[in-house]
């Protein structure tokens, strides 16, 4: 026995002279009981069966946790996708509405459908623009979505036109008007004379006094508006961009300041913005307004009975600029989350108005695996 263990009494007695057999066996039994009861000799642990059962239970627990996380993550992605779609829609409609409200600014009374123009920074340099404050082109540039073009100027003086004082057979002719004090170098001016197409040129000098007007009423003196070929907006000498026969005395001139002709359209599921009076530059003109836009649709609100209110909504080309008094626009936004199952219908109506539905957009089987939101707005110029 180790020195620190005290021997059993039976062993002490044996050593003291207890030599009978019963005492000896009692001593051995005591030793056996002492050894068996010692905690250091008790074996602890799990059997193989217990370990396997524990592993199975643990695996089920991990599977349940992973399933819950997967469902929560899918819901999170769907929710985030819906939030992104809403943001895209709000940005898209805000920009379009802002530009529509300024459509026709600077040229309130022009009576033409086409504007002849030249700009040597564009390709091709000679081109035409729509003279409509708002132009809707259905299924452009691709089927299922429309293109909206907005024309405007930047000068409030456009609402105060001046009158041409001499015949102008071509675009190199002297532009003489009955008032030109507020016309400055760099201003783009629009010449209009129904039923001819309009034309724009750019002034290269401030308006110059030249004499007494000869058109009634002749307000003040005559003014020459120089538009030399040194400007990008003016054609070179010998080139004519005026309509056949040019313009005659009495034609109207509007000071547009800076001309803008912008369009909104959908390309590759993006809402695009492009200014047609500026050179094309990758990444900036055209530029992406919002992602996930599947369709842009619009309808004219036309006043066909001259009471000042829209009585028909369609895409019929108006007969004049004053016929369009309102516009209705709808966009279809696609969420970014792809779902395993088809979660959207085969077609979506952009809006409902009483018993009349707006445009209906068809979805392919692949597109139906995404979720969609529709947004629309109505704007008038009253």
Secondary structure by P-SEA (a helix, b strand, c coil): ccccccccaaaaaaaaccccaaaaaaaaaaaaaaaaaccccccccccaaaaaaaaaaaaaaaaaaaaaaaaaaaaaaaaaaaaaaaaaaaaaaaaaaaaaaacccccccccccbbbbccccccccccccccccbbbbcccccccbbbbbbbbbccccccbbbbbccccccccccccccccccccccbbbbbbcccbbbbbbbbcccbbbbccccccccccbbbbbcccccccccccccccccccccccccbbbbbccbbbbbbbbbccccccccccccccccccccccccccccbbbbbbbccccccccccccccccccccccccbbbbbbbbbbcccccccccccccccccccccccbbbbbccccccccccccccccccc
